Structures are given as C-alpha cells and as structure tokens.
C-alpha cells in the first residue's frame, strides 16, 4: 500500500513540475492608442462688441 501512495505522489510531483517544456514569458500587451475624440471651439459670456 505504501508503494502505491509513494508512486502516486511521485507522479503528481512530476506532473506539476512543467512537463510541457521550458517556461515561456508572455508577450507584452500592445500600447493602447490615444482616444480618437478631440473637442475644439470658443465660448464667451457677456456683451460682445462685434
């Protein structure tokens, strides 16, 4: 019985150690573009002489 437990423990240890291959770093996320909204114009308050 102890052999079965040790064998399963060994298999679990080997399965958790990266058996797929060497670790690969993730690609960096692309920079987000600036928003495509621009506001321009003029505002005035009061009496205008024009």
N, C-alpha and C positions, 0 to 999 in steps of 0.2 A: 504494500500500500504506500509506503514511504517513497518508493521508486516512482510510482505514478505521480505523486504530488511534486516531487523534485523535477520530473520530466516536464510536467505541465508548467511549472514555474520557469524552467529554462526556456521553453518555447515562448512563453509570454514575455520574458525578458528580451529574447532575440527579436520578437515581433515589434517591440516598442523602441528598438534602437535605430530606426531608419533603414530598414532592409530594402527600401526602394532605390537607394543610391545616396550619393553625397547631397547635402543640403544646398539649395539654390536660393539666392537672395531674390526677393520680389522686385519687379520693375518699378521705378519711381512713378508716381502719379503725374500725369501731364498738368502743366500750369493752367489754371482756369483763365479764360480770356476776360478782358475787362467788359463790363456791361455795355450793350450796344445802344444805350439811351443817352442822348445829350439834350439839354434844355438851354435855350438862349433867348434873349429878349430884353426889353426895358420896361420899367414901371415908374410911374410918377404920381404924386399925390399933391393936390393943391391947385392953385391958379397958374395956368401956363400963358405966357405972352405970345406964343406962336400962332 
